[in-house]
């Protein structure tokens, strides 16, 4: 008998199908007839037993079935098609802001393990959450992220690398987060790590796990202390009391905390000084500022409930609030130990013509993602099938995030 056991998969019967749960928030189905063709079997929570096969034979046949079934992966939160990016997928982790790794020419390397969010903030720059218009989601294999991250660290050749885990959505939805942090922090040269989170999925146990894994700082997206305003800004039911409880707990661990509200003119003007006072009172900012206020900016594909405030006016407003409430609200980047370092080489130049292969859909409209020279390229207004070879004119190269224009 062959018993195939899995860490990231769990199984449950669903009429004439088997529902396979992947990393808790994703799922796909296996047809019972397809399983029966492999051989007589028994479904358990985290394993499948094939009664008449050797383990090698069962593994080979079942892995083939899984590979095809993964093409129908869905997100439980929104039922969207989800694409799993793994080491043998042929999909690079550099080239897009959707997922993977982003190097902006400093000691900070952005790590993006997935897309998806549990709330729908009314100012969200990437239109995430239950109300999102995004077409597909992505989730990246942990080991693939870590291996590619290590390559960038080696290129940087610095002992002051900061791994900043963010996402187009909520990073704590990634169930392997503690393991991801632990593996990244074990890489030579990595000094600090941080994660952006809305805090709703945090528990004291989870916070302790992140601290034990080596996470340095939590950046908590908290935008109001008034329950009605907090819920309005979240665009979704929002348990403010739980988030505040977790905020009070974080400074008691070896991790640091910074509260990072987005200033929404006309929505939370008077909440900003309250949040700054709260951050001070709970002991946030042991090795960084206790608060980092963000100006709400308008983005082409984001939610833009108000017109953005010019940065000059933003700083003027923050100075006024500082003087009125005798609080420090603005900190420069030196408070975060940001260091300029060489940026990864770019294989393309702007306006260069390149040949690429369409590999999967993008997130917006008729966008597709293409691959060339181990980089992803976003291709808007593309109706080519996956596997198609195309010619593109490169329109954007900044920070190794590429945009291509179809030429045929």
C-alpha positions in Angstrom: 0.0 0.0 0.0 1.2 3.5 -0.8 0.4 6.4 1.6 0.9 9.8 0.0 1.1 12.5 2.8 1.0 16.2 2.2 1.8 19.2 4.3 0.1 21.9 2.1 -2.9 19.8 0.9 -5.9 18.5 2.7 -8.7 16.4 1.2 -12.4 16.1 1.7 -15.1 14.2 -0.2 -17.7 16.3 -2.1 -20.2 14.0 -3.8 -18.4 12.4 -6.8 -15.4 14.7 -6.4 -12.6 15.2 -3.9 -12.1 18.8 -2.8 -8.4 19.6 -2.3 -7.6 22.5 0.0 -4.2 24.2 -0.7 -2.5 26.5 1.8 -5.9 26.8 3.5 -7.4 29.5 1.4 -7.2 27.9 -2.1 -8.9 24.9 -3.5 -9.5 22.7 -6.6 -11.3 19.4 -7.3 -10.2 15.9 -8.2 -12.7 13.7 -10.0 -13.3 10.4 -8.3 -13.2 8.5 -11.6 -9.7 9.9 -12.3 -8.5 8.7 -8.8 -10.1 5.3 -9.4 -8.1 4.9 -12.7 -4.9 5.2 -10.6 -6.2 2.5 -8.3 -8.4 1.7 -5.3 -7.9 4.4 -2.7 -8.8 5.9 0.6 -9.1 9.6 1.3 -7.8 11.0 4.6 -7.4 14.6 5.8 -3.8 15.1 4.7 -3.1 11.8 2.8 -4.4 9.5 0.1 -3.8 5.7 0.4 -3.5 3.7 -2.8 -4.0 0.1 -1.7 -2.5 -1.8 -4.6 0.4 0.4 -5.8 3.9 0.9 -4.8 4.7 4.4 -3.4 6.8 5.3 -6.4 4.2 4.3 -8.9 1.4 6.0 -6.9 3.4 9.2 -6.5 4.2 9.4 -10.2 0.5 8.9 -11.3 -1.0 11.1 -8.6 1.5 14.0 -9.2 0.5 14.0 -12.9 -3.1 14.3 -11.8 -2.3 17.1 -9.4 -0.4 19.1 -11.9 -3.4 19.2 -14.2 -5.8 19.9 -11.4 -3.8 22.8 -10.2 -4.7 24.6 -13.4 -8.2 25.0 -11.9 -7.0 26.5 -8.6 -9.5 28.9 -7.0 -9.4 31.4 -4.1 -11.9 30.6 -1.4 -12.3 34.3 -0.5 -13.5 35.4 -3.9 -13.7 32.3 -6.0 -11.3 33.8 -8.5 -9.0 31.7 -10.7 -5.6 31.5 -8.9 -2.2 30.8 -10.5 0.4 28.9 -8.5 3.9 30.1 -9.2 6.5 27.5 -8.4 10.1 26.6 -9.2 9.3 24.5 -12.2 6.5 26.7 -13.5 8.9 28.7 -15.8 7.5 31.9 -14.4 10.2 34.4 -13.2 9.6 36.3 -9.9 11.0 39.6 -11.2 9.2 41.9 -13.6 5.8 42.6 -12.1 4.5 44.4 -9.0 1.8 41.7 -8.6 3.9 39.0 -7.0 7.5 37.9 -6.5 10.4 40.2 -5.7 11.0 43.9 -6.3 14.3 45.7 -6.0 14.2 49.5 -6.1 17.9 50.1 -5.8 18.2 50.0 -2.0 18.9 47.6 0.9 15.1 46.9 1.0 13.9 44.0 -1.0 10.1 43.6 -1.4 8.7 40.2 -1.0 5.2 39.5 -2.4 3.9 36.0 -1.7 0.3 36.3 -3.0 -2.5 38.6 -4.0 -5.9 38.8 -2.2 -7.3 40.7 0.8 -9.9 40.1 3.4 -11.1 43.8 3.4 -11.8 46.4 0.7 -10.3 49.7 1.9 -12.0 52.5 0.1 -8.6 54.0 -0.9 -6.8 50.8 -1.9 -4.2 51.6 -4.5 -4.5 48.2 -6.2 -8.3 47.6 -5.8 -8.0 44.5 -3.7 -10.4 42.7 -1.4 -13.9 41.2 -1.7 -15.0 44.2 -3.8 -12.0 43.9 -6.1 -12.4 44.0 -9.9 -9.1 42.1 -10.4 -9.5 39.1 -12.6 -7.0 36.6 -11.2 -5.0 35.9 -8.1 -1.5 34.6 -7.6 0.3 32.6 -4.9 4.0 31.8 -4.9 5.8 28.7 -3.6 7.7 29.6 -0.4 11.0 27.8 -1.4 11.0 29.5 -4.8 10.6 32.9 -3.2 13.4 32.2 -0.7 15.8 30.9 -3.4 15.3 33.9 -5.7 15.5 36.3 -2.7 18.9 34.8 -1.8 20.2 35.5 -5.3 19.3 39.2 -4.9 20.9 39.4 -1.5 24.1 37.9 -2.9 24.1 40.4 -5.7 23.6 43.3 -3.2 26.6 42.1 -1.2 25.5 43.9 1.9 25.0 42.9 5.6 22.2 45.4 5.9 19.4 43.8 3.9 15.8 44.5 4.9 13.2 42.0 3.7 9.9 43.9 3.4 7.0 41.5 3.0 4.0 43.3 1.4 1.5 42.2 -1.2 -1.3 43.4 -3.4 -3.6 42.6 -0.6 -3.1 41.1 2.9 0.2 39.1 3.4 -1.0 37.3 6.5 -3.3 35.3 4.3 -0.2 33.4 3.2 -0.3 30.4 5.5 3.5 29.8 5.3 4.4 33.2 6.5 6.3 32.2 9.6 8.3 29.7 7.7 9.0 32.3 4.9 10.3 34.8 7.5 12.4 32.1 9.2 14.0 31.1 5.9 14.6 34.6 4.8 16.2 35.7 8.1 18.6 32.7 7.9 20.2 34.1 4.7 23.6 35.7 5.2 23.3 39.5 4.9 19.7 39.8 5.9 19.5 42.1 9.0 15.9 43.0 9.4 12.4 42.1 8.1 9.0 43.7 8.2 5.4 42.9 7.1 2.5 45.1 6.2 -0.8 44.0 7.6 -4.3 45.2 8.4 -4.0 43.2 11.6 -7.4 41.4 11.4 -5.8 37.9 11.1 -3.3 38.4 13.9 -3.6 36.5 17.1 -1.2 36.5 20.1 -0.1 33.0 19.1 0.5 34.1 15.5 2.4 37.2 16.7 4.6 35.0 18.9 5.3 32.7 15.9 6.4 35.6 13.7 8.6 36.9 16.5 10.2 33.5 17.0 10.8 33.2 13.3 12.8 36.4 13.4 10.4 39.1 12.1 11.7 42.5 13.1 8.8 44.8 12.7 5.0 44.8 12.0 3.7 47.8 10.0 0.1 48.0 11.1 -2.4 49.6 8.7 -4.7 51.3 11.2 -6.5 54.4 10.0 -8.9 55.4 12.7 -9.7 54.8 16.4 -13.3 55.6 15.9 -15.1 52.3 15.1 -17.5 53.8 12.5 -14.7 55.6 10.7 -12.4 52.5 10.8 -15.2 50.4 9.3 -16.0 53.0 6.7 -12.3 53.2 5.6 -12.0 49.4 5.6 -14.9 49.1 3.2 -15.9 45.9 4.9 -16.8 44.7 8.4 -13.9 45.5 10.6 -13.1 44.3 14.2 -11.4 47.4 15.5 -11.2 46.1 19.1 -9.3 43.0 18.0 -6.8 45.0 16.0 -6.2 47.4 18.9 -5.7 44.4 21.2 -3.0 43.0 18.9 -1.4 46.4 18.5 -1.0 46.6 22.3 0.5 43.1 22.4 3.1 43.5 19.6 5.5 45.8 21.6 5.5 43.3 24.4 7.4 40.9 22.1 10.9 41.4 20.7 9.3 42.8 17.5 8.8 46.5 16.8 5.6 48.1 15.7 4.9 51.1 13.6 1.3 52.3 12.9 0.9 53.3 9.3 -2.4 55.1 8.6 -3.3 56.6 5.3 -4.5 60.2 5.6 -7.8 60.6 3.9 -8.8 64.2 3.7 -12.3 64.7 5.0 -12.4 61.2 6.5 -9.8 60.8 9.2 -8.2 64.2 9.7 -8.8 64.3 13.5 -8.0 60.6 13.8 -4.3 61.1 12.8 -3.2 62.7 16.1 -5.2 60.2 18.1 -3.4 57.4 16.3 0.0 59.0 17.0 -0.8 59.3 20.7 -2.1 55.7 20.8 1.2 54.5 19.1 3.2 56.3 21.8 1.1 55.1 24.6 1.4 51.4 23.7 5.2 51.5 23.2 5.4 51.4 19.4 8.6 52.6 17.7 11.3 51.0 19.8 13.8 51.2 17.0 11.7 53.1 14.4 9.2 55.9 14.4 6.0 54.9 16.2 3.9 56.2 13.3 4.3 56.6 9.6 1.6 58.6 8.0 0.9 58.0 4.3 -0.6 60.5 1.9 -3.5 59.0 -0.1 -2.5 59.1 -3.7 -4.6 58.5 -6.8 -3.7 55.4 -8.9 -5.1 54.6 -12.4 -6.4 51.2 -11.3 -7.0 51.9 -7.6 -9.9 53.2 -5.7 -9.8 57.0 -5.5 -12.7 58.3 -3.3 -11.1 61.7 -3.1 -8.6 63.7 -5.1 -5.1 63.3 -3.9 -3.4 66.1 -2.0 -0.1 67.5 -3.4 2.8 66.4 -1.2 3.6 70.0 -0.3 0.1 70.4 1.1 0.3 67.0 2.8 3.4 68.0 4.7 1.9 71.4 5.5 -1.2 69.7 7.0 0.9 67.3 9.1 3.0 70.3 10.4 -0.2 72.0 11.5 -1.4 68.9 13.3 2.0 68.5 14.9 1.9 72.0 16.3 -1.8 71.8 17.4 -1.3 68.5 19.3 2.3 68.8 20.3 3.1 65.5 18.6 5.7 64.4 16.0 4.1 63.0 12.9 6.6 63.3 10.1 9.9 61.3 10.1 12.5 61.2 7.3 13.8 58.0 5.7 17.0 58.1 7.8 14.8 56.8 10.7 14.4 53.6 8.7 18.0 52.9 7.9 17.4 53.0 4.1 20.6 52.6 2.2 21.1 53.0 -1.6 22.6 49.9 -3.2 23.1 48.7 -6.8 19.9 47.6 -8.5 19.6 44.4 -10.4 20.7 44.7 -14.0 17.8 45.2 -16.5 17.9 43.0 -19.5 15.8 45.5 -21.6 16.0 49.2 -22.4 13.1 51.5 -22.9 11.8 51.4 -26.5 13.7 48.2 -27.2 11.9 45.6 -29.3 11.9 42.1 -27.7 10.5 38.7 -28.5 8.5 37.2 -25.6 6.1 34.3 -24.8 2.7 34.9 -23.4 2.4 32.7 -20.3 -0.7 33.7 -18.4 -3.4 36.3 -17.8 -2.7 39.5 -16.0 -5.0 41.1 -13.4 -6.5 44.0 -15.3 -8.8 43.8 -18.4 -7.2 42.1 -21.4 -3.7 42.2 -19.9 -1.4 39.2 -20.3 1.9 38.5 -18.7 4.8 37.5 -21.0 8.3 36.1 -20.3 11.6 37.0 -21.9 15.2 36.8 -20.5 14.0 35.6 -17.1 11.8 38.6 -16.6 8.0 39.1 -16.6 6.5 41.7 -18.8 3.0 43.1 -18.5 1.2 43.4 -21.8 -2.0 45.4 -21.8 -4.6 45.0 -24.6 -3.3 41.5 -25.5 -5.6 38.9 -26.9 -3.0 36.3 -27.8 -3.3 32.8 -26.4 -0.9 31.4 -23.8 2.1 30.0 -25.5 2.0 32.5 -28.3 5.3 34.2 -29.3 4.9 38.0 -29.6 7.0 41.1 -30.4 6.9 43.8 -27.8 8.2 47.3 -27.5 9.3 47.9 -23.9 7.6 51.0 -22.5 8.7 50.8 -18.9 11.8 49.4 -17.2 11.9 51.2 -13.8 12.9 48.9 -10.9 12.8 45.9 -13.2 9.1 46.2 -13.5 8.4 45.9 -17.2 5.5 47.1 -19.5 5.4 46.0 -23.1 3.4 47.2 -26.1 2.2 44.7 -28.7 3.7 45.1 -32.1 1.9 42.3 -33.9 
